[in-house]
Amino acid sequence: MAGHRIPNFDRYLAAGNMEIVRGREWYLEGDQFGLARILRGWDEKLRSALAKGYQGMRVSGNAFWLNSKYYKDFCDYECALNRPLEGQPMRVLCTYPMVASSAAEVLQVAQAHQRAVVQRKGHWERFELVPTTARIDLLTPRERTVLWWAAQGKSAEQIGAILHVTKRTANAHIQNATRKLGAVNKTQAVAISLRERLIGRNTP
């Protein structure tokens, strides 16, 4: 519909003021979802925009992954995305089709974002969400290191080889960190650690 079109869309696109990227190309490498890789990608996009003289960057993404095998990975990713955005000139809008979402999915989505706006019966309602705080004091340096390598997509066997420990020891560190952070699995533990800046490029 004409009323829903973006004015001068073609001009903005041709000038490089806008960019359209296929979701699967951005989020998936082959068939794999890499949390740390995607977060680095957003950081690189923002630095590139600032270098070109823009004051910031706005992003809009559609939830193509609903009802797919990637659902859990994307929920963890969206939890992890909040903290890196703090203080950055970057605004991200994630849209979800209500008709394709269950009540549980809607709740998960709301909890993963700083703010949520929902349209019900023609009216818009806004929700303010309270962020969680991870218990950094409970994580040992080795647990943080293991989680950092897990965020890079390394398996327990590969992490063991990097740190010169057994696969069993690497798994034990992951399980301990997962329990301490109140996560249900390794992926969620990595997401919490990235979101709360418990791990990063300077992780020992």
C-alpha positions, 0 to 999 in steps of 0.5 A: 500500500502506498501509505506504508511505503518509505519516501525516497526509498530507492534514493536512500538505497542507491546512496548507501544510506540504507542496506537490506540483508537477508536474515539467513545470510547475516545470522547463519554461517552455513547452517550454524548460528554463531553468537559472538560472530553476529555481535562482532558483525553489528559492532563492525557495521556501527563503526563503519557507519560512524566512520562515514560520518553518520551519527548512528545506526538504526536496525530493523529485523523480522523474526524469520526464525520463529517455529524453526530449529534456531528459535532457542539460539535467537532468543539467547542472542537477543538477550545477549544483544542488550548490553553491547548496545548500551551507550551506543548510537544504535537502535534496534527494532525487532518485529514479531507476527503475533498470529504466528506466536504462542503466548509463551513465545510472546513472553520470551520475546518481551523478557529478551528486550529492554522495551516491548510494544504490543498491539492488541485489539487496535491499541498499542501497549508499552512494557518496561522490562527490568534487566537481570544481573548476573553473579560475576563474583561466582565465576572463576577466571577459568570458567569465564575463559571456557565460556568465552571459547564456547562463545567462539563456537568451540566444542568442549574437546576443542576448548580442552585442547586450547587450554591443555585440559581434558574434555571432561574438565572443560565440560565441568567448567561449563556446567559449573558456570551454567549452574552459577549463572542460573542458565538452563544450558551452555548456550544460555550461559554464554548469552548471559555472560556476553550480555552482562559483559562477564566475558569479552575479547580481554577474557583471560 
